[in-house]
Amino acid sequence: MAIMKKCTFCKRELKEDAVLEVCMDCGRGIWGEKMLNTIIRNMENARESGSLMQGSVGSDSVSKRKAA
């Protein structure tokens, strides 16, 4: 059974592939629209390049980096 991601602040369910652990509404309230979009874009680019998983621990993250 997969663990559902939830927003750190309001506990709303997030998409499994979300790069942030906050929902769009909370993210806008914290950083504003432009900064939130920049953060998301940078996190997605990091995930695509493989650098987002650098600090992760576990066999799943290791196998993803080796496959790249």
N, C-alpha and C positions, 0 to 999 in steps of 0.2 A: 504494500500500500504506500503510495507516494505521499510525502508530507506537503501539505498545501502551504505556499508562501503567504504571509500576511503582512500588511503594512505595520511598521514599527509603532506608528502613532495611533491610528484609528482601528487597526486590526481588520480592515477590509481585505478580502482575498485578492491576491495578485496573480497575474499570469505566471506560469511556471518558468517561462523564459525571461522574466523581468530582470533587468540588470541592477535595479535599485530595490531596496526593501522598504520603500515608501510608495503610496499610491500617488497618482497624478494630482489629486486635490491637495493632499498634504504637502507634496513636493512644491506645488505652486505657492502655497502659503509660507513655506520655509524659505525658498530661494527665489521665487518669482518665475514667471514664464520663460524669459530668455535664458536665465542661468540654469533652470531645470532642463531645458532642451539641450543646452551645451553639455551638461553633466551626462545626460542620457546618451548623446551622440559619442562623447569620449569613452564612456563605459562600453558601449556597443563596439566601438573600434578596438578597444583593448581586448574585448572578448574574442573578436575575429582574429586578432594577431596572436592570441594565446597568452598575453601578459596579464589578463584578468585573473587567471587561475594560479598565478605564481605563489600566492600565500596560502593556497588551499592544502589541506592535509587529507590523505586518504587515497586508496587505490583508484577510485573513479577519476580523480583529478590527474593523477599520474598517467593513467592510460589515455586520457584525452590529450595531454601534452605530447606523449610519445607518438600518437596517431597523426599529429599535425606535421 
